[in-house]
């Protein structure tokens, strides 16, 4: 079950951080509505790496569809010889 706390609980941030374990974000509410998320730094870095990989995959997929940056067989052979 997700950990949902009011943002006012940040006054005692040690308790909030205890609830923030790897893979388990803590959701903070303000005036009863979701406002912030506290996550473990490893989870954050993993999510950023996944986003970067997905962007590169989307770029590659677009390049394949558009036919950009494709080499003919002769061009490839010549490039490999250099």
Secondary structure, DSSP 8 states (H G I E B T S, - for coil): --EEEEGGGGGGHHHHHHH-BTTB-EEEEETTEEEEEE--HHHHHHHHHHHHHHHHHHHHHHHHHHTTT---HHHHHHHHH-
